[in-house]
Amino acid sequence: MSDRAEKRRVLTEEDMTFIAEQLRILDAYPGVVPWSRAELWAAVLDAQLSAKTRREREAVAEVRGALRVLDVLERHFLRK
């Protein structure tokens, strides 16, 4: 392993749970505690399909944006 890889900061699933808990926008969705990316995305996509008003669709779009940021954190920093 290179020195660069050893210095790379890593997150654990507990860290991801903590970060997701701090995002109040995710409070209504399962998969936050404990961290479950698949469950969270499934709930958000289900909410998108069931959204009837423009306001509901915009709210779900904001949640999708937050999930994209969490996906980047998970992909680059989560220790597997």
C-alpha positions as a Markdown table, in Angstrom:
| # | Residue | x | y | z |
|---|---|---|---|---|
| 1 | Met | 0.0 | 0.0 | 0.0 |
| 2 | Ser | 1.4 | 3.4 | -0.8 |
| 3 | Asp | 2.0 | 6.2 | 1.7 |
| 4 | Arg | -0.8 | 8.2 | 0.1 |
| 5 | Ala | -3.3 | 5.4 | 0.6 |
| 6 | Glu | -2.3 | 5.1 | 4.3 |
| 7 | Lys | -2.8 | 8.8 | 4.9 |
| 8 | Arg | -6.2 | 8.8 | 3.3 |
| 9 | Arg | -9.0 | 9.5 | 5.8 |
| 10 | Val | -11.6 | 6.9 | 6.1 |
| 11 | Leu | -15.2 | 6.8 | 7.5 |
| 12 | Thr | -17.0 | 3.9 | 9.1 |
| 13 | Glu | -20.6 | 3.0 | 8.8 |
| 14 | Glu | -21.2 | 4.6 | 12.2 |
| 15 | Asp | -19.7 | 7.8 | 10.8 |
| 16 | Met | -22.1 | 7.7 | 7.9 |
| 17 | Thr | -25.0 | 7.1 | 10.2 |
| 18 | Phe | -24.0 | 10.1 | 12.3 |
| 19 | Ile | -23.7 | 12.3 | 9.2 |
| 20 | Ala | -27.0 | 11.2 | 7.9 |
| 21 | Glu | -28.7 | 11.8 | 11.3 |
| 22 | Gln | -27.5 | 15.4 | 11.3 |
| 23 | Leu | -29.3 | 16.0 | 8.0 |
| 24 | Arg | -32.8 | 16.9 | 9.2 |
| 25 | Ile | -34.1 | 16.5 | 5.7 |
| 26 | Leu | -33.6 | 12.7 | 6.0 |
| 27 | Asp | -35.6 | 12.3 | 9.2 |
| 28 | Ala | -38.7 | 10.9 | 7.5 |
| 29 | Tyr | -36.8 | 8.2 | 5.7 |
| 30 | Pro | -35.7 | 4.7 | 6.8 |
| 31 | Gly | -32.1 | 3.6 | 6.3 |
| 32 | Val | -30.5 | 6.5 | 8.2 |
| 33 | Val | -30.1 | 4.5 | 11.5 |
| 34 | Pro | -28.3 | 2.2 | 11.0 |
| 35 | Trp | -26.8 | 3.4 | 7.7 |
| 36 | Ser | -28.3 | 1.6 | 4.8 |
| 37 | Arg | -27.7 | 3.2 | 1.4 |
| 38 | Ala | -30.0 | 0.9 | -0.5 |
| 39 | Glu | -32.9 | 1.2 | 1.9 |
| 40 | Leu | -32.6 | 5.0 | 2.0 |
| 41 | Trp | -32.5 | 5.3 | -1.8 |
| 42 | Ala | -35.5 | 2.9 | -2.1 |
| 43 | Ala | -37.5 | 5.0 | 0.3 |
| 44 | Val | -36.6 | 8.3 | -1.5 |
| 45 | Leu | -37.4 | 6.9 | -4.9 |
| 46 | Asp | -40.7 | 5.5 | -3.6 |
| 47 | Ala | -41.5 | 9.0 | -2.3 |
| 48 | Gln | -40.6 | 10.5 | -5.7 |
| 49 | Leu | -43.1 | 8.1 | -7.4 |
| 50 | Ser | -45.8 | 8.9 | -4.9 |
| 51 | Ala | -45.3 | 12.7 | -4.8 |
| 52 | Lys | -48.4 | 14.4 | -6.1 |
| 53 | Thr | -47.8 | 18.1 | -5.8 |
| 54 | Arg | -45.0 | 20.3 | -7.1 |
| 55 | Arg | -43.9 | 21.0 | -3.5 |
| 56 | Glu | -43.6 | 17.3 | -2.7 |
| 57 | Arg | -41.6 | 16.7 | -5.8 |
| 58 | Glu | -39.2 | 19.6 | -5.0 |
| 59 | Ala | -38.8 | 18.3 | -1.4 |
| 60 | Val | -37.8 | 14.9 | -2.7 |
| 61 | Ala | -35.5 | 16.5 | -5.2 |
| 62 | Glu | -33.6 | 18.2 | -2.3 |
| 63 | Val | -33.4 | 14.8 | -0.5 |
| 64 | Arg | -32.0 | 13.2 | -3.7 |
| 65 | Gly | -29.3 | 15.9 | -3.8 |
| 66 | Ala | -28.3 | 15.2 | -0.2 |
| 67 | Leu | -28.1 | 11.5 | -1.0 |
| 68 | Arg | -25.8 | 12.2 | -3.9 |
| 69 | Val | -23.4 | 14.0 | -1.5 |
| 70 | Leu | -23.6 | 11.1 | 0.9 |
| 71 | Asp | -22.9 | 8.7 | -2.0 |
| 72 | Val | -19.8 | 10.6 | -2.8 |
| 73 | Leu | -18.6 | 10.5 | 0.8 |
| 74 | Glu | -19.4 | 6.8 | 1.0 |
| 75 | Arg | -17.7 | 6.0 | -2.3 |
| 76 | His | -14.5 | 7.9 | -1.5 |
| 77 | Phe | -14.1 | 7.6 | 2.2 |
| 78 | Leu | -16.0 | 4.6 | 3.6 |
| 79 | Arg | -13.8 | 1.8 | 4.8 |
| 80 | Lys | -15.1 | -1.4 | 3.4 |
